[in-house]
Amino acid sequence: MAGQRPVFDPDRISVPRPNIGGRTFTVSQLNSLIKRVLSDQLPGSIHLIGEISNLTRHTSGHVYLTLKDDRAEIRCVMWRSTAAAVKFDLKDGLEVVATGHVDVYEPRGQYQFQIKKIEPKGTGALELAFRQLRERLEREGLFDPARKKPIPRFPRHIVLVTSPTGAALHDMLRTLTRRFPCVRISLYPVRVQGEGAAGDIAKAIGLINRRAAEIGGVDLMIVGRGGGSLEDLWAFNEEVVARAIFASKIPIISAVGHEVDVTIADLTADLRAATPTAAAELAVPVLEEVRATLLGNEADLRRNLRHLLDQRRAQLDRLAQSPWLRDPLTFVRHQEQRLDETASRLRLAIADRVGRARHSLHEAELALAAIHPRTLAHTRERRLNTLADRLRQAVAHRLTEARRDLHAREVRLVATSPRTLLRHHRQGLEEIDRRLAKALRNRMALTRTALDALASRLEASSYRKTLRRGYTITRNHKTGRIITAADQVAIDDAVLTETGNGRFTSRVSENPANPPAP
């Protein structure tokens, strides 16, 4: 392709061998000679394609790495000034195109590739840096829609953070003043491209947040610029700008480039506008439309109020036609008439209730007179006198009978007194105890005699007594069954023989009942 830089191919380089003859060199001289030869014979700028590995960032800012392909590798170094200008993140496994030259590190006699410029292979450096930063900030939540602040509907003070000389400023001012001329507009001039532009933008956002109260309050910020190349818009892809927008307490509309341009600032802002003009349109409403809306609302309110007034007036007219309002005395007289009727019914009810109460009271007086204490006392006194006479006669008769009965009971009581009964019962218990002890001794003697007789009979019939007379019992050792015939055992069977004073085990070696086969 025309204009593309050729990739360095070592196979096309023929290095003439220096004529050093039979000279003798020190190590330092040889390394210096090799460095001069490489510097003289190799191109001053070489494009090297390879995959990054063993990446190391030194505290000094220098970067050390190895570029490799499937057959070889070379050590590389990138000085601090070059490394600081790299927009994307270097990492192991990334395939790059490195531009530089071959150098020799004389103290160690090692050759290395000094990188002056490095780009990702197949992807532009800025594009890769954009993609890497976007993925990292998205993981941190800077693009989360849930944390975005609402844009005020009617902002009173808007601050424009942009270049004072760009066309974007004039477009925004013209749109804002045309749509909503009552809004207050302030400009914070910043650089929007080039070295240090991102820092200016981030500093402006932070300063406006800190000093918003001093300038009468800020409702909205518009941060942006007009269109341009990816390099021109790169200030709005810097991490410092994204974090300043994320930290802002004031809502921010991002207006960078054209509709197709999407920057990190657009993704972080509370609202993204396709262009600066669109940002101004999103920031404020059209005053005429607001006025028309207010007028429409006013008309609706007036119409609703008239309708409500008509309803209330109709209600008032109906009330005015009410006979109670036309002639209030008629209403009062009707109420007085109702009151008289109620009073008459009440008097009749009271009289009836009093009559019933008087009748009940008369009946109660008659009942009370019948049970008056004086009347009851006279009646009870007469009855008590009669009962007293009858009681005295009955008591005298009963007392005579009681004396006779008491004498008889005294005689019986002496005979059946507890002490007498206790003495008789104790004597009876002692007699029963003596008889029970005697019967128990007799019963135990009889039982012991019967038990001795049973023991003698048991001993006499015990097989062990027979064994002590010289007999034995032979059992099958395995089954424990008593052997009563010779055919119940076979040769080599184990048998257990029990005698009068012990046991022994033996094995059958010959059995006439079951002779061994010839």
Secondary structure, 3 states (H helix, E strand, C coil): CCCCCCCCCHHHCCCCCCCCCCCCCCHHHHHHHHHHHHHHHCCCCEEEEEEEEEEEECCCCCEEEEEECCCCEEEEEECHHHHHCCCCCCCCCCEEEEEEEEEEECCCCEEEEEEEEEEECCCCHHHHHHHHHHHHHHHHCCCCHHHCCCCCCCCCEEEEEECCCCHHHHHHHHHHHHHCCCCEEEEEECCCCCCCHHHHHHHHHHHHHHCCCCCCCCCEEEEEECCCCCCCCHHHHCHHHHHHHHHCCCCEEEEECCCCCCCHHHHHCCEEECCHHHHHHHHCCCHHHHHHHHHHHHHHHHHHHHHHHHHHHHHHHHHHCCHHHHCHHHHHHHHHHHHHHHHHHHHHHHHHHHHHHHHHHHHHHHHHHHCCHHHHHHHHHHHHHHHHHHHHHHHHHHHHHHHHHHHHHHHHHHHCCHHHHHHHHHHHHHHHHHHHHHHHHHHHHHHHHHHHHHHHHHHHCCHHHHHHCCCCEEEECCCCCECCCHHHCCCCCEEEEEECCEEEEEECCCCCCCCCCC
